[in-house]
Amino acid sequence: MASVEELLLNSLKELARDELKEFQWHLQKDHLCISKSEMENADRLKTVDKMVVCFGPEEAVKITVKTLRKMNQNLLAEHLEN
């Protein structure tokens, strides 16, 4: 079975560049432990690493699902939940 990091990364790979930026924007707006400067030039790998360090694996998945739903990426959110 894939690790949490791999699952999160695979979900973020489905987002276009602008969608990734929106995802990162929501992260830094909603969570104090992720700063704007950290997300400014972060790629998908850095975003996943920061989320797992900041929230832990289980919470990172929940936050990713919640954020994807905010962005109307419901299929991606559902896939990650399963």
N, C-alpha and C positions, 0 to 999 in steps of 0.2 A: 504494500500500500504506500502511496505517496506521502511524503512528510507534509506537515502543515505549511511550511515555507513553499514547497513545490505547488501545493494546491492554491495558495494565495498568488504565487507568481503566474500560474496558468490562468487564473481569473483576470489578473491585470494585463496579461498579454492579449486578451480579447478586446481591450479598450484601445481606441485610437489615441493619438498623441494629445489632442484636445480633451478627450474624455479622461485620460490619465491626469492631466493638469487639474481638471475639475475634481476628480477623486482626491488628489493631494490637497486641493483647496479646502474641501470639506474636512479632511483630516486635521489640518492645522487650525481651522476655525472651531472645530468641535472638541479638540483635545489639547490641553495645555502642554503636554509633554512632547508635542511635535511642533517645532517652530517653523515659521514661514521660510527662514533662511535654509533650514534643512531640506525643505521640499522644493526650493527654488530650482535647483538643477539636478534633483534626484531622478534617477531612472527607476525602472520597475524593481530591480534588485535591491537598491538602496531603500526604496519605499517599504518593501517587504521586511527587510532586515530591521529597519527602524520600528516598524509596527510590532514585530515579535519581541524586540528588546523592551519596548515601551509598555506593551500590554500583556505579554505572554502569549503563547500559541493559541489557546482556546479563546481568549478575549479578542485577539487579533482577527480571528475568523468571524466572530459575532459583529465586530465593528465593520469589517469589510462587507458583510452581508447587508448591514444597516445602511452603509454608505452607498452601496450599489443600488439599493432600493430607492434611496433619495434621488438618485440619478436616473430613475426609471430603467435600470438595467436588471429587470426582474428575472429574466431567464438566467443570467449569470449568477445572481444571488441565489436562486433556487438550486442551480447546479452545485454551487459551493456548499449550501446547506446539506445537500444529500451526500 
